[in-house]
Amino acid sequence: MRIAVLDNGAEQLKLINHTMTKLGHESRMYTEGRTLLQSLRRQTFDLLILDWSPPDMKGLDVVNAIRHTLKSRLPILFVTDRRDETDMVAGLNCGADDFMAKPIRAGELEARVNALLRRSYPSKHEAELIFGPYHFYPPSRVLKVRGKPVELKNREYELALFLFQNLGRLLSREHLHEAVWGLGVEALSRSLDTHVSRLRTKLELRPANGFLLLAIYGLGYRLETIEADVLPAPALR
């Protein structure tokens, strides 16, 4: 998972980064709210860990911008030294998903992040995933479409599963590269496009099957569900 962290304390950032790395996540550190918001316009993350009082703007304003300006449902964990109930209520009402008090304890942070990710992405923790005619079996790395196995290469399978697990989410190219090729592995931009093209063909990702894989110019890709009632009616003979 990709975790964005906004905090201006060096020790806090170090602790959070160490904890996220131990959990197998990649974390990107930010010390200013405006820098984070600029990044969120072009990058996608699975979770945001947010300090209550960034140096350049209020944490509540950051959440408000994410929810209302960027229209993002990114799960947000507030971390703060405030303990007043009214502050907690304000944070949750603004759009944050969870709240924990400083000083940060690694064990509690780990538990809260795990719980929030499980709640936000429940399909990532199931042995069988069903999306209309597409049935994934992660333990055996098998994908069946209408009961018939589809032959996919390893990265094609990983890309297909990741896209379906994130239905409706715009996924940046960098996010997709890291999810499929791994951290620290350079993948040519054209390689991602080639894999996407193959999946469109092999999985027949088209409105007639209920799904459409869209390329968002300059940003990444989004797999969308297409409702039957928006499809064109068949021509009468």
C-alpha positions as CSV (number, residue, x, y, z in Angstrom):
1,M,0.0,0.0,0.0
2,R,1.1,3.6,-0.6
3,I,0.9,5.8,2.5
4,A,1.1,9.6,2.5
5,V,2.3,11.2,5.7
6,L,2.0,14.9,6.6
7,D,3.9,16.0,9.7
8,N,6.5,18.6,10.3
9,G,8.2,16.7,13.1
10,A,11.4,14.9,12.0
11,E,11.1,12.3,14.8
12,Q,7.4,11.7,14.1
13,L,8.1,11.2,10.4
14,K,11.0,8.8,11.2
15,L,8.8,6.7,13.5
16,I,5.8,6.6,11.1
17,N,8.1,5.7,8.1
18,H,9.8,2.9,10.1
19,T,6.4,1.5,11.2
20,M,4.9,1.6,7.7
21,T,8.1,0.0,6.2
22,K,7.9,-2.8,8.7
23,L,4.3,-3.4,7.6
24,G,5.4,-3.7,4.0
25,H,4.0,-0.3,2.9
26,E,5.7,2.5,1.1
27,S,5.4,5.9,2.7
28,R,5.9,9.3,1.2
29,M,6.7,12.1,3.6
30,Y,5.4,15.7,3.4
31,T,6.0,18.6,5.8
32,E,3.5,21.1,4.3
33,G,-0.2,20.8,3.5
34,R,0.0,22.7,0.2
35,T,2.8,20.4,-1.1
36,L,0.7,17.4,-0.2
37,L,-2.4,18.7,-1.9
38,Q,-0.4,19.5,-5.1
39,S,0.9,15.9,-5.0
40,L,-2.6,14.5,-4.6
41,R,-3.6,16.1,-7.8
42,R,-1.2,13.8,-9.7
43,Q,-0.5,10.9,-7.4
44,T,-2.8,8.4,-5.7
45,F,-2.3,6.9,-2.2
46,D,-4.2,4.3,-0.2
47,L,-4.1,6.1,3.2
48,L,-3.1,9.5,4.6
49,I,-1.7,9.9,8.1
50,L,-2.2,13.6,8.9
51,D,-0.9,15.9,11.7
52,W,-3.5,18.2,13.2
53,S,-1.4,21.3,12.8
54,P,0.9,21.4,9.7
55,P,3.0,24.6,9.6
56,D,1.3,26.2,6.6
57,M,-2.4,25.4,7.0
58,K,-4.8,23.7,9.5
59,G,-5.2,19.9,9.3
60,L,-8.9,20.4,9.1
61,D,-8.5,22.6,6.0
62,V,-6.3,19.8,4.4
63,V,-9.1,17.3,5.0
64,N,-11.7,19.7,3.7
65,A,-9.7,20.3,0.5
66,I,-9.2,16.5,0.0
67,R,-12.9,15.8,0.4
68,H,-14.5,18.8,-1.3
69,T,-12.0,20.2,-3.8
70,L,-10.2,17.0,-4.9
71,K,-13.4,14.9,-4.3
72,S,-11.2,12.1,-2.9
73,R,-12.3,9.3,-0.6
74,L,-8.8,8.7,0.6
75,P,-8.9,7.2,4.1
76,I,-7.5,9.7,6.6
77,L,-6.0,9.0,10.0
78,F,-5.6,12.2,12.1
79,V,-2.7,12.2,14.6
80,T,-2.8,15.0,17.2
81,D,-1.7,16.1,20.6
82,R,-5.2,17.4,21.2
83,R,-7.4,15.4,23.6
84,D,-10.5,17.5,23.7
85,E,-13.6,15.6,22.5
86,T,-14.7,18.6,20.5
87,D,-11.6,18.4,18.4
88,M,-12.1,14.8,17.7
89,V,-15.7,15.4,16.7
90,A,-14.6,18.3,14.4
91,G,-12.0,16.1,12.7
92,L,-14.4,13.2,12.1
93,N,-17.2,15.5,11.0
94,C,-14.8,17.1,8.5
95,G,-14.1,13.8,6.8
96,A,-11.3,12.0,8.7
97,D,-11.8,8.3,9.2
98,D,-9.9,7.8,12.5
99,F,-8.2,9.7,15.2
100,M,-5.2,8.9,17.5
101,A,-3.4,11.0,20.1
102,K,0.3,11.8,20.4
103,P,2.8,10.7,21.5
104,I,2.7,8.1,18.7
105,R,3.1,4.5,19.9
106,A,4.2,2.2,17.1
107,G,2.0,-0.6,18.2
108,E,-1.1,1.5,18.3
109,L,-0.3,3.1,14.9
110,E,0.2,-0.3,13.4
111,A,-3.1,-1.5,14.7
112,R,-5.0,1.6,13.6
113,V,-3.5,1.5,10.1
114,N,-4.2,-2.2,9.7
115,A,-7.8,-1.7,10.9
116,L,-8.4,1.3,8.6
117,L,-7.0,-0.5,5.6
118,R,-9.1,-3.6,6.2
119,R,-12.2,-1.4,6.6
120,S,-11.5,0.7,3.5
121,Y,-10.4,-2.1,1.2
122,P,-12.2,-5.3,2.4
123,S,-11.7,-7.1,-0.9
124,K,-7.9,-7.2,-0.5
125,H,-8.4,-9.7,2.4
126,E,-10.6,-12.3,0.8
127,A,-9.7,-15.7,-0.7
128,E,-12.2,-15.4,-3.6
129,L,-13.2,-12.1,-5.3
130,I,-16.2,-11.8,-7.6
131,F,-16.8,-8.9,-9.9
132,G,-19.7,-9.7,-12.2
133,P,-18.4,-12.4,-14.6
134,Y,-14.8,-12.0,-13.3
135,H,-13.8,-14.4,-10.5
136,F,-10.4,-14.1,-8.9
137,Y,-8.8,-16.8,-6.7
138,P,-5.7,-15.0,-5.2
139,P,-4.2,-18.1,-3.3
140,S,-3.9,-19.9,-6.7
141,R,-3.5,-16.8,-8.8
142,V,-6.4,-17.9,-11.1
143,L,-8.8,-15.7,-12.9
144,K,-12.0,-17.1,-14.5
145,V,-14.4,-15.2,-16.7
146,R,-17.8,-16.8,-16.9
147,G,-16.3,-20.0,-15.4
148,K,-13.4,-20.3,-17.9
149,P,-9.8,-19.8,-16.8
150,V,-8.0,-16.9,-18.6
151,E,-4.3,-17.4,-19.2
152,L,-2.4,-14.4,-17.8
153,K,1.2,-13.7,-17.2
154,N,2.2,-12.9,-13.6
155,R,2.2,-9.1,-14.0
156,E,-0.9,-9.2,-16.1
157,Y,-2.7,-11.1,-13.3
158,E,-1.3,-8.7,-10.7
159,L,-2.4,-5.7,-12.7
160,A,-5.9,-7.1,-13.3
161,L,-6.4,-7.9,-9.6
162,F,-5.2,-4.5,-8.5
163,L,-7.5,-2.7,-10.9
164,F,-10.5,-4.7,-9.8
165,Q,-9.7,-4.3,-6.1
166,N,-9.7,-0.5,-6.7
167,L,-12.8,-0.2,-8.9
168,G,-13.7,3.4,-9.5
169,R,-10.4,4.8,-8.2
170,L,-8.1,6.8,-10.4
171,L,-4.7,5.1,-10.0
172,S,-1.7,7.1,-11.0
173,R,0.9,5.5,-13.3
174,E,3.5,5.6,-10.5
175,H,1.0,3.8,-8.1
176,L,0.4,1.1,-10.7
177,H,4.1,0.7,-11.4
178,E,4.8,0.2,-7.7
179,A,1.9,-2.2,-7.2
180,V,2.8,-4.5,-10.1
181,W,6.6,-4.1,-10.6
182,G,7.4,-3.4,-7.0
183,L,9.4,-0.8,-5.1
184,G,12.8,0.2,-6.5
185,V,12.1,-1.6,-9.8
186,E,12.2,0.7,-12.9
187,A,9.5,-0.1,-15.4
188,L,9.2,1.6,-18.7
189,S,6.1,3.7,-19.1
190,R,5.3,1.9,-22.3
191,S,5.3,-1.5,-20.5
192,L,2.4,-0.4,-18.3
193,D,0.4,0.7,-21.4
194,T,1.2,-2.6,-23.1
195,H,0.0,-4.6,-20.1
196,V,-3.2,-2.5,-20.0
197,S,-3.8,-3.1,-23.7
198,R,-3.4,-6.8,-23.3
199,L,-5.8,-6.9,-20.4
200,R,-8.5,-5.0,-22.3
201,T,-8.3,-7.7,-25.0
202,K,-7.9,-10.8,-22.9
203,L,-10.6,-9.9,-20.4
204,E,-12.8,-8.1,-22.9
205,L,-13.1,-5.1,-20.6
206,R,-16.0,-3.4,-22.4
207,P,-19.4,-2.0,-21.5
208,A,-21.2,-5.2,-22.6
209,N,-19.4,-7.1,-19.8
210,G,-20.1,-4.4,-17.3
211,F,-16.6,-2.8,-17.0
212,L,-14.6,-0.1,-18.8
213,L,-10.9,0.6,-18.4
214,L,-10.2,4.3,-18.9
215,A,-6.9,6.0,-19.6
216,I,-6.8,9.4,-17.9
217,Y,-4.4,11.5,-19.9
218,G,-1.3,12.4,-18.0
219,L,-2.4,10.7,-14.8
220,G,-3.2,7.0,-15.0
221,Y,-6.0,4.6,-15.3
222,R,-9.4,3.9,-13.8
223,L,-11.5,0.8,-14.0
224,E,-15.2,1.6,-13.9
225,T,-18.4,-0.4,-13.7
226,I,-21.0,0.2,-16.4
227,E,-24.6,-0.2,-15.4
228,A,-26.8,-2.2,-17.8
229,D,-29.4,0.6,-18.0
230,V,-26.8,3.0,-19.5
231,L,-25.9,0.7,-22.4
232,P,-27.5,1.4,-25.8
233,A,-30.6,-0.6,-26.5
234,P,-30.2,-3.3,-29.2
235,A,-31.4,-2.4,-32.7
236,L,-34.8,-3.7,-33.6
237,R,-35.1,-5.9,-36.7
